[in-house]
Amino acid sequence: MTETDLRLWPTLARFDAVYHGHFKCARRRLIDYPNLWGYARDIMTWKGVAETFDEAVIRAAYYGEDRDLNPFGIVEMAPALDWTAPHDRGRLGPATVAARAGRQIEVNPTTLHAVEVSARTRCPNSKALLRTDTR
């Protein structure tokens, strides 16, 4: 998990709710891409992320205030999305967060605490060694 992942989150969260219907920017919805949909639901489980998401407010702002694309302020029906469905991302390995100087730390996404691992562990799919400071 990097800062880039967290910056992508608002786009993923708004995609089916607004971008797909209001802006007509894609033939498929986010939920039509199983890996991206699982990725978005995984980010939603991270501590503090779900509290930043209010689909009703997002939809009202885009549909109600964008009078150039929607002159009558008609709000399209919301798609049925289950953000709490299992994301199945555990199969990809433990959650890691990129830290300063290229370090990666395994974390528990629901608490944001470092996971206890040995001090010198090889990073999955990499030859680099992890430093797992729990400070």
Long-range contacts (C-beta under 8 A, 24 or more apart in sequence): 1-43, 1-46, 1-95, 1-96, 1-97, 1-98, 1-107, 1-109, 2-97, 2-98, 3-98, 5-43, 6-43, 6-49, 9-40, 9-43, 9-49, 12-36, 12-39, 12-40, 12-43, 13-40, 13-44, 13-53, 13-55, 13-58, 14-58, 14-62, 16-79, 16-81, 17-55, 17-58, 17-59, 17-78, 17-79, 17-81, 18-58, 18-59, 18-62, 18-63, 20-79, 21-76, 21-79, 22-62, 22-63, 22-66, 22-69, 22-70, 22-76, 23-69, 29-79, 31-79, 31-81, 38-87, 38-88, 38-89, 39-87, 39-89, 41-83, 41-84, 41-85, 41-86, 41-87, 42-87, 42-89, 42-109, 44-83, 45-87, 45-109, 45-110, 46-109, 46-110, 46-112, 47-109, 47-110, 47-111, 47-112, 48-112, 50-83, 53-83, 55-81, 93-124, 93-125, 94-124, 96-123, 96-130, 102-128, 103-130, 103-131, 104-128, 104-130, 105-130, 105-131, 105-132, 105-133, 106-130, 106-132
